[in-house]
Amino acid sequence: MKSKMDRREFVKFVGLGASALTIPEYLLADTPADERPNIVFILTDDHRYDLLGCAEHPWVKTPNIDGLAREGVLFNNAFVTTSLCSPARASFLTGCYAHTHEVFRNDGKDPKSSIPTFPQLLQSSGYETAFIGKWHMADTDLPRSGFDRWVGFAAQGNYYGNDLNVDGKIVHATEYITDELTEYALRFIKKERKKPFMLYLSHKAIHAPQRPAKRHENLYSGIKIKSHKDPNDRLDNKPKWGPKARLGWDRQIRDCARTLASVDESVGRIIKTLETMKILDNTVIVFAGDNGFLYGEHGLWSKRSAYEESIRIPLIMRYPPAARTGTKCDQMVLNIDLAPTFLELAGVAIPATMQGQSWISILKGKPGRESFLYEFFHEDLYRYMQATAVGVRTKRWKYVTYPLADKTSGKFTTDEFYDLVNDPKELNNLINDPKYADIVKQMNKELESLKAKTNFRFPD
């Protein structure tokens, strides 16, 4: 793809309308590239929001990721709109809900080609772009559109012994995958260039089956891990679905933290390299997880659900011009907000296709969203796990419906409604409590409004 477009081509590509941003003049002229920031996006897999030192985890140590939070902004209420790997990753890329980009499930599809991704838009505006790591949408390691540099592997990959597709050539990697990907990332960062760059580093960690690097195999061995089950959880008043918490859960939690240790080291190496090159403060660094994960809460061991542990993700941004040191943001932000945020910071027009909103405005003190739509689409492979779910979360309430479930079968017995202020652990489903009937009606109205605004549809 060409690195520059003339004005007519660029306007046509992004579909500018009355609601789109004005194209900054420096995208249309020969302005030095160093006026725009570099961008580094680091993504982990199945990483729940509280598995970080800066999230006040009682024993996990993540000093380098914590450093990003100290020097930037920690988003305390960051969510995915679908808590499943492929749809969530497509939403990061496109700024769209799953019902729009059409990666509904983990079923081997990339976003539909008519929707531009933020790497495509950045590349077209003059950025040098790279993807390194786990793609996990269409099940192929072939290079994708929008990237000048590609280092990827198919499907889940392995913690050791991966065959990497490096710009179309297969290279066998023998070292620990987090370390291998980090080396490729550092080589890309260190390249001599006249353009700004965008690096998308997507780790395999901390996805199961977790295998720590040899240097971390005994990390946290002396830690006693408490059960995440709550004896006050009213399981009799919740849908009967999902993989149940299993034996060996404490080892799996420990191994999640062990694989995260290598990611934290990777973050440290990237920060140090940017600092040595004297470009750290002109680089937007965002660290995030692709979805959350339940560690036994509500008797479940997975994601997919609309419970907080499943839909909340870690999200941190370091970029001094936009985020003051040590900022903690309590506004609700979504994975679909990442793409428009990057485009705004790069001075690139946000296309009308994007349904997210840049979070830069809330960092300037403007009010954020009051609610958002959550959606999950039933997977044939996991037909015993969860039905299609559509819900809405506000700052206080959460309302989740299962519109396609057979509620007479006994498997999916009830919709759900929670007071997140008085019941943050979602222990007591209030859907049938008459005291809340009017609020449930209001939440249903808000749900239908969000569905209409986003052109919601079920898969064919």
Secondary structure, 3 states (H helix, E strand, C coil): CCCCCCHHHHHHHHCCCCCCCCCCHHHCCCCCHHHCCEEEEEEECCCCCCCCHHHCCCCCCCHHHHHHHHHCEEEEEEECCCCCHHHHHHHHHHCCCHHHHCCCCCCCCCCCCCCCCHHHHHHHCCCEEEEEEECCCCCCCCCCCCCCEEEEECCCCCCCCEEEEECCEEEEECCCHHHHHHHHHHHHHHCCCCCCEEEEEECCCCCCCCCCCHHHCCCCCCCCCCCCCCCCCCHHHCCCCCCECCCCHHHHHHHHHHHHHHHHHHHHHHHHHHHHCCCHHHEEEEEEECCCCCCCHHHECCCCCCCHHHHECCEEEECCCCCCCCEEEEEEEEHHHHHHHHHHHHCCCCCCCCCCCCCHHHHCCCCCCCEEEEEECCCHHHCCCCCCEEEEEECCEEEEECCCCCCCCCCCCCCEEEECCCCCCCCCCCCCCHHHHHHHHHHHHHHHHHHHHCCCCCCC
